[in-house]
Amino acid sequence: MTDKGFVQKTLSCSPRTDYYQGTEETLQRETMFSESNRVSDVFRSLLPWFLALLLGVLTAITGCAISLFSDFLGDTRFGFCYGIFLADRNRCCGGSENVDFLLETCKKPAIGDDGIQWIPWAHLLEFHGGKSNGLFLSWFQYTFASVMFTGLAAYLVYEYAPTARGSGIPEVKAAVSGYDLPLSFTGSCLLIKTLGLSLAVGAGLSLGKEGPLIHIGVCIASTLQRICGAFGWRRAGMPFHELACVGAAAGVATAFGAPLGGVLFAVEELGSVRSLSQRTLLLSFLAAFSASFTLKSLNLTGTNKLTLFALSLPTNTARKEWISWEMFAFFLTGVLGGFGGALFVMLNIRCTSWRRESVKKGRVWFLPECLVSHRQPGTLNVLECLILALMTSLLSFPFSRLLRALNTEAVHALFETCPNARPHHFGLCDQEGNMPNTSFPANVGLLVASAVRFIQTTYTFGAAIPSGLFIPSLYIGATLGRFIGNLISTVASSVSQFPVHIEPAVFAMVGAISMLSGFCRMTVSLVVIMFELTGELNYIVPFMCAVLTAKLVGDMMTPSIYDAHAKLNGYMPVEDQENLRFDTVLADISKPCASGGSVKSGIEALGVPATHVAVLTPQAPLLTAYCAFQQKPELQYCVCAESRRCGRMSVISRKEFEDFLTQKVFPLSRPRQEDYQVHRDFDEMDDGPRKFGMMRFWGQSRAVNGPRRPNTSVIGAANPVELQRLESSPESTKKASNSPDS
């Protein structure tokens, strides 16, 4: 026993035993450290997917709140719900299927309570003051509510978030291309855009909420990214231009109930200014899915349908079949849509330019200088919006019910076939309500509604309130297309010996998508959005014909409305160059110029006006800087704001940029088959083992405020640029065969 205890004591005190104990502790610490790194890698790989999922849910909830508030305000101009507080007409009646569109009341009480009913202002005021007084007082209520809602929206936008005006799509495209626009995606901009959009849509102005919802989705994405940065997860997230594409896809899916259209919008509109990775497309798909699923779960319309314009007649019925010779009529409708879109772009840009010049002079652009002059910009913006709301009410209420109703209700009625209560309520069906109304007064009413709404949209878009273009353009095209369908139906019935049924509702849908294409110049995403809006699979070919024709006709005359406004705001459109290629980013070639203070003070130190400086992000492609210098002659500097808090930034002048382009060490000509191509991925760095599953879409993004790459080469890479041939040339093959090694 003594010898055994002595041996154990000796072994416990031996240096070799202490060494093994220390080695075991070290291995345990390394194991714990590797496990924590593994957990951190898993968390960082799953965080972008969680952000995309949460982004879709939050965007859908925000869109539902805007729809509820705007529908309530819009219906308040026509009546009120007796029995339910703060309820619009559809929710008061228990769903849109319980609304009597002819009497403008409920078919049956909602929730089984006979005391709940929708009471129009005209009925209430007629009971107290006669029919004529009731009509006048209902018009006064309609106008007063519109003016009040518009004035409040204009005041909120100017006072708290001026960047919340407009649709926001030009700002989104500029941010994705590399422009640094921090004020356009703040929390205050998100809040004011939501409130102002609800008020403006509820006021009945000629605008929609679909375009601003894309901006709202990107604002939510920016807010989530800032929250991740506050918790130290900025590196575990993703670059803002990728997250903005995900937010835009969620916004489109929320606005139209079109998840596939949202993904294609991100690819077509945002992918045209900056290439999107596979991970970005998958995250956009996830965000669109979560937004659509949230809309389906909330069941906002009460019909348990996701599409905005779900039609009553199925698409595979005989009345909705189109004949091959109608394709010529669809082509002409597309031509009219292209001309109408180009005309709108020219007139709206002229109105917007007049508006901005007049604000600088202290007056309203459409009023004489003797009436309003030398006013503050905020007063002028609010006064202009009040007058626009008054003009819209005066033009909409007296003419027809198509102009008086909300845009979405009117467009839905134009897409419906007879017999149906919706088109019959707006006079689109005959007296019996069984066939389309092709009479002369009905056709004149459609033309008047289209012309009036075109004028209203021209002077409304660009004002100091949140505004979109999708629904107004659909309205203009739908009224014009229904008019064309009525004419073709009348001619076909009078010429043909056999009964030929031409459905005007089909031409309304084709006219709507052609006019929207003439405004926005989208193609693939627009066809998919329209298909998901209506569920009309049978009309994809007419949709494609009209969209392609409208885009080609419009592009021959003007750019799209969003590109035109972007150029007006100083964001030059980013276009692919046929004879140049750019494989690096602006931060690689710019020079540090300030440390401390703010970015604004650094720009002032350059000694040039602020309009002569473009502020970009460090990861902005050279193509953005090239287009900015080429298309804006007065631009002298491009600045990379690396840290706004510390004031660190780098700058490159026009002369330095042009000298850099002429360097022989950086080939800028488009490579031929025998030339070389630089293979380089700036945003994602392969600094670890190969990852599988979802983790393979996780890329280590270089931090904006982190250490810059050493400028040992033109593109700032520490190692020589890896050059690989696209295809071996005959000369190189001949040299390789004559070499001694071969």
Secondary structure, 3 states (H helix, E strand, C coil): CHHHHHHHHHHHHCHHHHHHHHHHHHHHHHHHHHHHHHHHHHHHHHHHHHHHHHHHHHHHHHHHHHHHHHHHHHHHCCEEEECCCCCCHHHHCCCHHHEECCCCEECCCHHHCCCCEEEEHHHHHHHHHHHHHHHHHHHHHHHHHHHHHHHHHHHHHHHHCHHHCECCHHHHHHHHHCECCHHHHCHHHHHHHHHHHHHHHHCCCCCECHHHHHHHHHHHHHHHHHHHHHCCCCCCCCCHHHHHHHHHHHHHHHHHCCHHHHHHHHHHHHCCCCCCCHHHHHHHHHHHHHHHHHHHHHCCCCCCCCCCCCCCCCCCCHHHCCCCCHHHHHHHHHHHHHHHHHHHHHHHHHHHHHHHHHHHHCCCCCCCCCCCCCCCHHHHHHHHHHHHHHHHHHHHCCCCHHHHCCHHHHHHHHHCCCCCHHHHHCCCECCCCCCECCCHHHHHHHHHHHHHHHHHHHHHCCCCCECECHHHHHHHHHHHHHHHHHHHHHHHHHHCCCCCCCCHHHHHHHHHHHHHHHHHCCCHHHHHHHHHHHCCHHHHHHHHHHHHHHHHHHHCCCCCHHHHHHHHCCCCCCCCCCCECCCCEHHHCCEEEECCCCHHHHHHCCCCCHHHEEEECCCCEHHHHHHHHHHCCCCCEEEEEEECCCCEEEEEEHHHHHHHHCCCCCCCECCCCCCEEECCCCCCECCCCCCCHHHHHCCECCCCCCCCCCCCCCCCCCCCCCEEECCCCHHHHHHHHHCCCC
